Amino acid sequence: MVFISVNPYTEEVNWTYDSFSFEECETHIENSRAAFSGWSSLSVEERTKYLTKVAEVLRQNTDIYADIITKEMGKPIKQSRAEIQKCALICDYYAKNAAEFLKDEVVDTGAEKSYVTFESLGVILGIMPWNFPFWQVFKFAVPTMCAGNVCVLKHASNVPRSALEVEKVFLEAGLPDNVFKTLLIDPKIAMEIIKKEMVDGVSLTGSINAGSEIGELSRGAIKPFVLELGGSDPFIVLEDADIDRAAQTAVKSRFLNTGQGCIAAKRFIVAENIIADFTKAFELEILKLKIGDPMDEETDIGPVAKKEFVESLEKILTEAKKKGAEPRVYGTEYKKGFFFRPTLIPATCIDMEVCNMEVFGPIAPLIMVKNEDEAVKIANSTDFGLGAEVWSGDLERAEKLAKRIRSGFVAINGMVRSDPRLLFGGTKKSGIGRELSHYGLKQFVNIKTIVVNK
């Protein structure tokens, strides 16, 4: 298999790379296991010193890495730079806090000494997506390596250069060889690696189907796993909300990264007595978006990452139209590049696909509700439970409503976004396990009890 990196804007080939054979993967993973011995023997403080240097490398080379991201998956360049800066921030966070998070926890049991300690497991496989090709990897790898594990990466096939550059970041920062290793492999080889118990844990960010398969394999091998499987996040606007603020955030949440985000707002659930005003405000904000060359500093909406995504989004719109939808499409139409223009669907019916699946692209369906009970019912009606947003002028009311929503994250009068300080993960079919914060640091450790008696 050959990995081909295609520029979604020019449709030209950026780079091509040969995939690794299974035998090459065996050798690399053996080398990683050998590296684990030395890496895990370091103190947390010694390991986190490397993160300060990793952050420096990221900041010094932000423009280089951002350029690669934009060329490989079409993200507007200003957003690509922000992604690299966020990767540096997660390094800062764990460099400052990991040692405290991983301290032994003393428990008074009447024995001479009782405590809980956190021990690394070994080689952890990360299977990561293309939509945030640096951030998704750092979100997985930094806490995992802080805990004393080593990482091997199977990245998405359309971002091979990003995958290789991430490995170079860690090497340039001075980490020992094979503490982090990129494997250019297809899903079949990744499955074989898990089946043959060559790794000690798996973290996947991807689709429900991929998560189901990885979860089954990991359970069979009795290995820990973390699954982040996307969402169909509700954005609830109650009648007492600040409509203009809500509309501004709605557009940012839905159309950031050209709508290709797991935690993007994907269903806009609005109280009936304000839906006309909200729709108008939403539309005015969409009209401010600039569509075009993702290398242009002014661009807000670039192409989607792959040609087939355009076709998938068109099918979603066609299905909605058959059920009575009248989509409103904005912006200039491009004949070259994998463009799909921002689209608003007023008065959406909840039986449409656009309201029940994870739509990875710039489509925003509006759903009218009579009251907050109906809003909660619709918010909880899908298989997903990753994030949600609630907009109201009454914070006590909003918090009560937030607790009724079945999701891993609720933002009130703000935007759902991953933050190293806050745990991240979903419920229902949005995933299992948690990333970030001290919770993510302890996903791939043996939590061991030690009791000492005289």
Stockholm file with secondary structure:
# STOCKHOLM 1.0

chainA/1-454         MVFISVNPYTEEVNWTYDSFSFEECETHIENSRAAFSGWSSLSVEERTKYLTKVAEVLRQNTDIYADIITKEMGKPIKQSRAEIQKCALICDYYAKNAAEFLKDEVVDTGAEKSYVTFESLGVILGIMPWNFPFWQVFKFAVPTMCAGNVCVLKHASNVPRSALEVEKVFLEAGLPDNVFKTLLIDPKIAMEIIKKEMVDGVSLTGSINAGSEIGELSRGAIKPFVLELGGSDPFIVLEDADIDRAAQTAVKSRFLNTGQGCIAAKRFIVAENIIADFTKAFELEILKLKIGDPMDEETDIGPVAKKEFVESLEKILTEAKKKGAEPRVYGTEYKKGFFFRPTLIPATCIDMEVCNMEVFGPIAPLIMVKNEDEAVKIANSTDFGLGAEVWSGDLERAEKLAKRIRSGFVAINGMVRSDPRLLFGGTKKSGIGRELSHYGLKQFVNIKTIVVNK
#=GR chainA/1-454 SS CEEEEECTTTCCEEEEEECCCHHHHHHHHHHHHHHHHHHHHSCHHHHHHHHHHHHHHHHHTHHHHHHHHHHHHCCCHHHHHHHHHHHHHHHHHHHHHHHHHTSCEECCSSSSEEEEEEEECSEEEEECCSSSTTHHHHHHHHHHHHTTCEEEEECCTTCHHHHHHHHHHHHHTTCCTTSEEECCCCHHHHHHHHHTTCSSEEEEESCHHHHHHHHHHHHHTTCCEEEECCCCEEEEECTTSCHHHHHHHHHHHHHGGGGCCTTSEEEEEEETTTHHHHHHHHHHHHTTCCBSCTTSTTCSBCCCSCHHHHHHHHHHHHHHHHTTCCCEECSCCCSSSSCCCCEEESSCCTTSGGGTSCCCSSEEEEEEESSHHHHHHHHTSSSCCSEEEEECSCHHHHHHHHTTSCSSEEEESSCCCCCTTSCBCCSGGGEESCBSHHHHHTTTEEEEEEEECC
#=GC SS_cons         CEEEEECTTTCCEEEEEECCCHHHHHHHHHHHHHHHHHHHHSCHHHHHHHHHHHHHHHHHTHHHHHHHHHHHHCCCHHHHHHHHHHHHHHHHHHHHHHHHHTSCEECCSSSSEEEEEEEECSEEEEECCSSSTTHHHHHHHHHHHHTTCEEEEECCTTCHHHHHHHHHHHHHTTCCTTSEEECCCCHHHHHHHHHTTCSSEEEEESCHHHHHHHHHHHHHTTCCEEEECCCCEEEEECTTSCHHHHHHHHHHHHHGGGGCCTTSEEEEEEETTTHHHHHHHHHHHHTTCCBSCTTSTTCSBCCCSCHHHHHHHHHHHHHHHHTTCCCEECSCCCSSSSCCCCEEESSCCTTSGGGTSCCCSSEEEEEEESSHHHHHHHHTSSSCCSEEEEECSCHHHHHHHHTTSCSSEEEESSCCCCCTTSCBCCSGGGEESCBSHHHHHTTTEEEEEEEECC
//
